[in-house]
Amino acid sequence: MCKKNVSKKKIVLAVLAVVCASMLLCACVPNGSPDDSIFEKLIEVSKEESEVIDEDVLAESEYLTVIDVVSITPNEVAVYGVLKEAGVSAGVDSVRITGTEVDVTEKIKDGYFIIPFTFPKNSRCTMMATAMKGDKEAEEALSFSAPYDATAEERLDGKSVSVGSNSMLYFSNMLDDYLGKELYTNSQAKKIKSGIISQYKVYEELADGAQFGLIYVFIPDPTTVDPSIFRKGSVEDKTYLTRYQQVVKEVSATKANVVDMAEVLKAELENGAVMSDLFRVTDSHLTEYASILMYQKVMEYIQAKYPEVECRSIDDFTSEKKTVLGGDYVNYRGLDPEKITEEITLYTPKKAYGDAVKDIILYTDTVNKDYTLFTTIDAKDGKTSAAERFLVNNENTDLPNALIYRGENALFASKLIADSLGQTMLARSCDYFISMTDAKTYRNKTKDKHVTDFIVVFVSESDIAAAFGS
């Protein structure tokens, strides 16, 4: 037998019954004044009836709560929900969805599940969700309905989110990137290389014999690091040439220094890290731990020219775990960020080298759609990336300075670099046009430099077209 939910129709009928009963009582009492004790008892029964259903969810049982379904295509939807405390105690580890074209069983991730399935026909269907412990049913199946939506369409802003294996989320265009559908032609790829060669030559001439460095940092999509995020059947078991690989290869063939974070993060996985250590689960950004790794790789190149510059190790940070609202994947997919939450680890330097760095977070630009990196569950805490240009001056003229170009994924790493150097200019977020005018303007004037000591460019895989042209 399946557990059934109390429908809104039943609640309305119950309320009508109470109203009718109360009217009959009024008719039986002289002067229309009912017995107060009887009336209060009726109201009390009605209150208990109305509290049986939570109208914010589709269905719930002792172990599971099915929150809602969202349309992916007209024939495909994703059901999402959470595991209750009783389910945790009972050892429930997965959910089976039946009544679909093909039965689906997937692991519960961090207390929630997001499971896509295909309708057996184009109509409103009744499905079943069963809490599973291993390969055994932990309780009776729970019924819920999923509507057919003929108007389900992809987002036009490129922010469509797909559901991967084991409730993982990713931007849909990451699949095209992985399959090599956005490749540059050979001439386009060579143009990227020649452009950087020309840029480096101008930079070298401006440096006039002083030490300098052009550093490109490439940040991969999570699916590039771990393709198992894609659902089975989405990709074949083979390696594809990607636009990310093309650009890394071409830039590496110039005099610019290149940090390929795909290789760094894959090495972390081989050494025992898990994906949630490196990438947010509900959000498209790196974790702060991965950002520290990225910062350290950049500092290796800086220290090679300026050994006196300090670079923080992981031991130079204090860590704090926070449970936060679901990130941009959750919001773009139309899920509830208060139900699909995530635990993240924040890192704070034990010692700040410059007081000016404390003010970085204040330079925000909400008018230009500044991005909120996270908000805690109680919504009283949050960090935002700085969309506008801003200058960090630690007033230590003995240290080199830098000009940084970056997207949203490089805020924390940029902050750490700025904290380690004397003066750092951060260009506007996602502005990748390297300005030699800025390189001259923000140089270390006290050292009679003609140009800034370092230009660092952080490019996420999703920003390659913005950085190098589509």
Residue pairs with C-beta under 8 A, 6 or more apart in sequence:
1 140
2 128
2 140
2 141
2 142
2 143
3 59
3 61
3 140
3 141
3 142
3 143
4 143
5 53
5 58
5 59
5 60
5 143
5 144
6 52
6 53
7 53
8 53
8 55
11 49
11 50
11 53
14 46
14 49
14 50
15 46
15 50
18 42
18 43
18 45
18 46
21 42
22 34
22 39
22 42
25 34
25 35
25 38
25 39
26 32
26 33
26 34
29 35
54 60
56 67
57 65
57 66
57 67
57 68
57 81
58 66
58 67
58 68
58 69
58 81
58 144
58 145
59 65
59 66
59 129
59 142
59 143
59 144
60 66
60 84
60 142
61 131
61 139
61 140
61 142
62 84
62 86
62 87
62 139
63 83
63 84
63 86
63 87
63 90
63 92
63 131
63 138
63 139
64 81
64 82
64 83
64 84
64 87
64 92
64 95
64 129
64 131
64 142
65 81
65 82
65 84
66 79
66 80
66 81
66 129
66 142
66 144
67 80
67 81
67 82
67 336
67 339
68 79
68 80
68 335
68 336
69 77
69 78
69 79
69 80
69 144
69 146
69 147
70 77
70 78
70 80
70 333
70 334
70 335
71 77
71 147
71 149
71 152
72 78
72 116
72 152
72 162
72 163
73 152
74 122
74 148
74 149
74 150
74 151
74 152
75 118
75 119
75 122
75 148
76 116
76 117
76 118
76 119
77 116
77 117
77 119
77 146
77 149
78 114
78 115
78 116
78 117
78 163
78 333
79 97
79 113
79 114
79 115
79 117
79 127
79 129
79 144
79 146
80 112
80 113
80 114
80 115
80 335
80 339
80 340
81 95
81 112
81 113
81 129
81 339
82 111
82 112
82 113
82 339
82 340
83 92
83 108
83 111
83 112
83 113
83 131
87 131
87 138
88 111
90 131
90 133
90 138
91 133
91 138
92 108
92 131
92 132
92 133
92 138
93 107
93 108
93 132
93 133
93 134
94 105
94 106
94 107
94 108
94 113
94 132
95 105
95 106
95 108
95 113
95 115
95 129
95 130
95 131
95 132
96 103
96 104
96 105
96 129
96 130
96 132
96 137
97 103
97 104
97 105
97 115
97 117
97 127
97 128
97 129
97 130
98 127
98 128
98 130
98 141
99 120
99 125
99 126
99 127
99 128
100 117
100 118
100 119
100 120
100 125
100 127
101 117
101 118
101 119
101 120
102 117
102 118
104 115
104 116
104 117
105 132
106 113
106 115
106 165
106 166
106 167
107 113
107 166
107 167
108 167
109 166
109 167
109 168
109 281
110 281
110 341
110 342
110 343
111 341
112 167
112 339
112 340
112 341
113 167
114 163
114 167
114 169
114 333
114 335
114 340
115 163
115 167
116 163
116 231
117 127
119 125
119 146
119 148
122 148
122 150
123 148
124 145
124 146
124 147
124 148
125 145
125 146
125 148
126 143
126 144
126 145
127 143
127 144
127 145
127 146
128 141
128 142
128 143
128 144
129 141
129 142
129 143
129 144
130 137
130 138
130 139
130 140
130 141
130 142
131 137
131 138
131 139
131 142
132 138
154 160
154 172
155 332
158 171
158 173
159 171
159 328
159 332
160 171
160 172
160 173
160 332
161 169
161 170
161 171
161 172
161 329
161 332
161 333
162 169
162 170
162 171
162 172
162 175
163 169
163 231
163 333
164 170
164 223
164 229
164 230
164 231
165 228
165 229
165 230
165 231
165 232
168 229
168 281
169 281
169 282
169 329
169 330
169 333
170 221
170 222
170 223
170 229
170 230
170 284
170 329
171 221
171 284
171 329
171 332
171 462
173 462
174 221
174 222
174 223
174 224
174 461
174 462
175 223
175 230
175 234
175 235
176 182
177 221
177 223
177 224
177 242
177 243
177 244
177 461
177 462
178 221
178 223
178 224
178 227
178 230
178 235
178 240
178 242
179 235
179 240
180 240
180 241
180 242
180 243
182 243
182 465
183 241
183 242
183 243
183 246
184 192
184 243
184 246
184 247
188 469
189 246
189 247
189 249
189 250
190 250
192 247
192 250
192 251
192 468
192 469
193 250
193 251
193 253
193 254
195 468
196 214
196 216
196 250
196 251
196 254
196 256
197 254
197 255
199 214
199 434
200 214
200 254
200 255
200 256
202 436
203 212
203 214
203 436
203 439
203 451
203 455
204 212
206 436
206 439
206 440
206 450
206 451
207 450
207 451
208 450
208 451
210 449
210 450
210 451
210 453
211 305
211 306
211 400
211 453
212 451
212 452
212 453
212 454
212 455
213 257
213 301
213 302
213 305
213 453
213 454
213 455
214 255
214 256
214 257
214 454
214 455
214 457
215 256
215 257
215 258
215 259
215 298
215 301
215 454
215 455
215 456
215 457
216 251
216 256
216 257
216 258
216 259
216 457
216 459
217 258
217 259
217 261
217 294
217 297
217 298
217 410
217 413
217 456
217 457
217 458
217 459
218 244
218 247
218 248
218 251
218 258
218 259
218 260
218 261
218 262
218 459
218 461
219 261
219 286
219 294
219 409
219 410
219 458
219 459
219 460
219 461
220 244
220 261
220 262
220 265
220 461
221 244
221 460
221 461
221 462
222 229
222 275
222 278
222 279
222 284
223 229
223 230
224 242
224 244
224 262
224 461
225 262
225 265
225 266
225 269
225 275
225 278
225 279
226 269
226 275
227 235
229 275
243 461
243 464
244 262
244 461
244 464
247 459
247 464
247 468
248 258
248 260
248 262
251 258
252 258
252 260
257 301
259 294
259 297
259 298
259 301
261 290
261 293
261 294
261 297
264 293
264 294
264 297
265 278
265 290
265 293
268 277
268 278
268 290
268 293
269 275
269 278
275 281
276 287
277 287
277 289
277 290
278 286
278 287
278 289
278 290
279 285
279 286
279 287
279 290
280 286
280 287
280 327
280 342
280 344
281 342
282 326
282 327
282 329
282 330
282 337
282 340
282 341
282 342
283 326
283 327
283 328
283 329
283 330
283 342
283 374
284 327
284 328
284 329
284 462
285 327
285 328
285 373
285 408
285 409
286 294
286 409
286 412
287 344
287 345
288 344
288 345
288 346
288 347
288 412
289 314
289 345
289 347
291 410
291 411
291 412
291 413
291 416
292 312
292 314
292 317
292 347
292 412
292 413
292 416
294 410
294 413
294 458
295 311
295 312
295 412
295 413
295 416
295 417
296 311
296 312
296 313
298 413
298 417
298 456
299 309
299 311
299 417
299 420
300 311
301 454
302 309
302 311
302 400
302 402
302 417
302 420
302 421
302 454
303 309
303 311
305 400
305 453
306 399
306 400
306 453
308 398
308 399
309 399
309 400
309 420
309 421
310 353
310 420
311 420
312 349
312 416
312 420
314 347
316 349
316 350
316 351
317 347
317 348
317 349
317 350
318 347
318 348
318 350
319 345
319 346
319 347
319 348
320 345
320 346
320 348
321 343
321 344
321 345
321 346
322 343
322 344
322 345
322 346
322 374
322 376
322 381
323 341
323 342
323 343
323 376
323 377
324 341
324 342
324 343
324 344
324 374
324 375
324 376
324 377
325 337
325 338
325 341
325 374
325 375
325 376
325 377
325 379
326 335
326 336
326 337
326 338
326 339
326 340
326 341
326 342
327 337
327 342
327 374
328 371
330 336
330 337
330 340
331 337
338 377
341 377
344 374
349 416
349 419
352 358
352 419
353 394
353 396
353 419
353 420
354 392
354 393
354 394
354 395
354 396
354 418
354 419
355 394
356 392
356 393
356 394
356 395
357 392
357 394
357 415
357 418
357 419
360 386
360 390
360 392
360 415
360 418
361 383
361 384
361 386
363 386
363 388
363 390
364 370
364 384
364 385
364 386
364 387
364 388
365 386
365 387
365 388
366 384
368 387
368 388
369 387
370 384
370 385
370 386
370 387
371 384
371 385
371 387
371 408
371 429
372 382
372 383
372 384
373 382
373 383
373 384
373 385
373 408
373 411
374 382
374 383
375 381
375 382
376 382
385 408
385 411
385 429
386 411
386 426
386 429
387 428
387 429
388 428
388 429
389 425
389 426
389 427
389 428
390 425
390 426
391 423
391 424
391 425
391 426
391 442
392 418
392 419
392 423
392 424
392 425
392 426
393 422
393 423
394 418
394 419
394 421
394 422
394 423
395 422
395 423
396 422
397 422
397 444
397 446
397 447
398 422
399 420
399 421
399 422
400 421
400 422
400 444
400 453
400 454
401 421
401 422
401 423
401 424
401 425
401 442
401 443
401 444
401 452
401 453
401 454
402 417
402 418
402 421
402 423
402 424
402 425
402 452
402 453
402 454
402 455
402 456
403 424
403 425
403 427
403 438
403 439
403 442
403 452
403 454
403 455
403 456
404 410
404 414
404 417
404 418
404 424
404 425
404 426
404 427
404 455
404 456
404 457
404 458
405 427
405 431
405 432
405 434
405 455
405 456
405 457
405 458
406 413
406 414
406 426
406 427
406 429
406 456
406 457
406 458
407 429
407 430
407 458
407 459
407 460
407 463
407 466
408 429
408 430
408 460
409 458
409 460
410 458
410 460
413 458
414 424
414 426
414 456
414 458
417 424
417 456
418 424
418 426
422 444
423 442
423 444
425 438
425 442
425 452
427 435
427 438
430 463
430 466
432 457
432 459
432 463
432 466
432 467
432 468
434 455
434 457
436 451
438 452
439 451
439 452
439 455
440 450
440 451
440 452
442 452
443 449
443 450
443 451
443 452
443 453
444 452
444 453
457 467
459 467
459 468
